[in-house]
């Protein structure tokens, strides 16, 4: 396909994204206005130097060796005879991640500590049966009166931090993402959905990308509501916007994962932190959509990819752009599957 025809196809696809978004929200009675065509100020905020710096500072803070707090010590008490506490290097909304080392073998593991009431309904049972080279293995689970501790192999680091700190080439990024998609495809084929697909849930270890954090994993055919989705609101697909309330039903958990794949590819491929667009909670069509649409303009996207990575040509950036749009279909049933994505030219050429 010639260069002009290729670009024209891209522009038609972008225009289709805009029209389908307007149709999706225009048909909902509770919406007062149709989608805006542009919001440059929001886009500029999302791509500002300050936003990037905030992310990098956050990632650097996670590397600090924090002391063992009392509650962490309490949670790790059953492991005290076998493991030494090394550091607490990550904190999230639902738990903390600590590094432990085996006293005899010196083998290091990551310990995810979660309050019992915050443990996912299927987290332990479904995580335990996941056996794939590109999903983080569960080594052991420890139960206490207040906490649950999940032990897994210690990985080298997170892909998101590596990208935002300029530690990976584009070729490496593609390799790691392909691995993470292989892991997610294994979930889907096994009848599970992840429901928290995002950039910081891909780890690097042993030269491969590994999908992690199964706190929201659920059977793929289970009845789901917004409350069961772990993705922050800017990362959620439009049908799972918090505007509709936590109890609103979601048509497909797998479709949520697929939208998350598109957002993740956009973020990591073009160094575009959508979360820092600071959209208002639930106002997907007013705050997330304009920023996302602007970020997907073909020339803007290709320029950002090539600015971020010096080992990528325009054609490869356009292939990534095409794959992203295949994931970011407004209608859930039209989103490409992970299995199909793995056969997309972006991963095959």
N, C-alpha and C positions, 0 to 999 in steps of 0.2 A: 504494500500500500504506500503510495507517495506521501511525501511530507505534508502537502496541503490537505489531502484527503484525511490523513490521520488527525491533524489538528481540527479539521471541520467535524470529524466524528467526536472528538473530545468536547468541543463546544456544544454540540447537540446533546451530549450526555449531561453536561452541566446544566443546560437549559431544561432538560427533562427533570433533573433533580429539583430545580426551582419550581417547575410547574406541579410536580407531584407533591411537593411540600405544601404549596398553596392549596392544592386540592384536598390534601389530608386534613389540614386545619380549617380550611374554609367550610368543610362539611360538618364541623362540630359546632353545635348550636351555642355552646357556652362561650365560644370565642367571639369577641367583638370585632376584631379586625383581621384581615388577611395578612399574610406575611410581608414584611418589608423587603424591598429589593436589595437594600444595602445598609450597612451600618459601619462606616469606616472607622469611627472613633473606637468602637468596641474592638475591631480588628487590630487597630494600632495598639490598643492597650494590651491585647493578648500577645502581641509579638514584640512588645517593648523590651529593651535591654533589662529593665528592672525585673520583669517577669522571669526572664531566663536566669538572672542572678539569684532571685528568690529560690528557684528550684535547685540550683547548684548548691546554695548555702544549706538548704534543707538536706540535700543528699550528704553533704560533708558532715553535718551534725550527726547523722546516723552512724558515722564511722567512729565517733567518740566512744571511748571505753567508760561507760557510766558505772558507778558502784552498784553493788547488789542491794536494792532496796528491801525493806523488811518484808513486804508482801511477796516479793519475788523469792526471797529466801524461804518463806513459808511454803510457797508453791513447789519449790524444788527440794524440799526436805526429804521426800521418799527416794530421791536420786543422789543424795549426799554421799552415801557410802561408795558409789560407783563413779560419780563424775565430780570434777572440779568446775566451779563457776569461773568463766573467763571474762565475759563482758555482756552488757545489755546494749545491743546495737540497733534496735529498731522498735518503735512504738506506733501502734495504730489505734483506731477507734475501738477495736474489740480485743486487743491484747498486746503483748510485748514479745519480742524475739531476743533470746539470749544465746550466747555461745558457751558451750560446755566442752570439756575434754575428758575422755575416759582416763581414769587414774592409772590403769595398767597398760593399755595399748596406746594411749595419747591420742586416739582417734577423736576428731572434733565433730560435734553435732550441733544442730540448731534446735533450740527448744522454744516452741510457741506456747505461751502461757495465756490461757483464756479463762475468764470466770465461767463457772458452770452454766449460768443462765445465758451466756453469750455464745455458747457452743452451737454450731449449726445443727439443725435437726438430723441431717444425714452425713455430717462431716466425718465422723469417725468411721462409720460403717462403709461409706462409699470410697473414702480415701484409702482405706485398708485394702480394698480389692483392685485398686488402680495399679497395674503392673505394665509400665511402658517406659522405654528409655528417655522419653521427653516429658514425663510427669514426675514431680518431686515425690520420692518414695516416703511412706510412713514407716519408720523403724519400730516405734514403740509408743504406747499411750499410757499415761499415768493419771490416775484419778485420785483426788483428795476431796475433803469435805466442801471446799470452796472453789477449787480450780481443776482444770484439766490441762495436762501438758502433753504436747505432741512433739516427738523427737523425729528429726529428719536429717539426712546428710547435710553438712555445711557446704554451701555453694561458694563460688568465688566472688559473686556480687550480683547486683541487679542490672538488667539491660538498660533500663531507663537512666540510671545514674551514669552508666558507661557512655551512653549516647550524649547526654547533656554535658558531660565533662570531656567530650572529644576523644574518648578512648577506643572507639571502634571505627573501622572503615565501613563503607557501604556494603562491600562484599561480605564482611563479617556480619553486619546487621541482617542482611538477607538470609544468611545461613542460620543465625540464631532464631529469626522469626519463622523460618521454615520448620525448625525443630519444635518451637512452641505450637505451631499450627498442627504438626503431627500429633502432639500431645492432646490438643483440643479435639482433633478428629477422633482420637481414640476414645475420649469421653463420649462424644456424640454417637459413635458406632456402638459403644457399650450401653447406650440408653441413658446417658447423664447429660446435664447441662451445667456449665460452670457458674454463670450468673454474676461474675465479677471479673470479666475479661478487661484488662487494662494494662498499661505499659509497665507499672511497677509489680505486676504479677508474673513477670518473665525473668527467670534467673539465668546466669551463665555458670556452667560447671562442666569440666571435662571437655571443653571445646565445643559445647552444644548449648542450645537454648532449651530451657526446662520450664514448663508451666507449673505454677505453684498456687498456694492459698485456696483451699477447697472449703472455706467456711460457709459458702452459700450453695455448694453443689446440691443438686436435686435430681430426681428421676425426670427424664426428658418429657414424659407424658403426664406429669403431675399437674394439678390445678395450682396456678401461681398467681400471686398478687404483687403489687409494687413493693410491698414490705419484704418480700423474699429476694429482691434483687440487691446485690451489694454495690453496684456501680454508682459513683457520685452522679448527681443529676446531670451535669454537662455531658457525661459519657453515655447516658441512657438513650435508648432509641425513643423517638417521639411518642410511640404508643405506651411507653412506660414512664413518661414524664410525671414527676411528683405533683404536677398541677392537678392531676386526676385523683390524687389522694392515695394513701398507703394501701387502702383496701381494694383499689381498682384492679380488676382481673387483667392478666397479661395473656395475650393469645398464644405466645410461644416462647419458652425459655431458650430454645436453640436460636431463635431469631434475635433475641437479646445478645447472645454471644456473638452472632455474626456482625451485628452493628458495632459491638465493642471491638471486633477485629479491625473494622474500617477506621474507627477513631484511633486505635493504637497504631495502625500503619501510617496514618496522617501525622500523628505526633512524633513518632520515632523516625519516620522517613524524611520529614521536612523540618524537624526540630520545632514543632508547633505545639505549645502547651495549652490545649483547650481549657483545662481547668482554671488557668489564670485569666480567662476571659471574664471571670467573676460574674457569671449569669445569675439573675435572681432565681430563687428556688421555684422550680416548676414552670417558669416562663420560657419554655424551650423555643417557641416560635418568635419570641421578641428579642431574646438575648443569645441563645446558643446558635440558632439557625443563621442569623446574619454573619456571625463570626465564622462559622463553619463554611458557609457558602463562599465567603470572600477567600478563605484559605484554600479552597478547591479550584479557584480560577486557574486555568491551565498555565499561563505564563508565570503567575505568582508562585504557583506550586513548584514548577520546574526550577525556577530561580532559587527558591529556598533550599531545595534538595541539593543543588549544585554548590550553593554557598556553604552548606553544612558538611558535605562530603566532597573530597577532591578526586575521588576515584569512580565517579558515576557520569555517564553521558546522558544527553537529553532523551534519547530513545528509552533507556532503562527507567528514567524518571517518569516518562509517560506511561510505561507499562505499570509502574507502581500506582500512578494516578488512576489508570483504568481499573485496576484491581480494587482500589479503595471505593470507587463509585459502584462497583458490583456489590460490595458489602453494604453501602449506604443507600439502599433502596428504601423508599418511604413505606411501601407495602411489605410487611414482614415476609410474606410467602415468596417474594421476588428476590430476596437476598441470596447471593450465591452461597453454596455450602462450603465448609472448610475443605472437604474432599475435592470439590471442583476447583477451589482456589489453589490447592497444591499442584494442580495441573495447568494453572495459568502460565502464560509465557514469562511473567515476572520471575517465577521460580524455576522455569524450565530452560530459559535462554542463558 
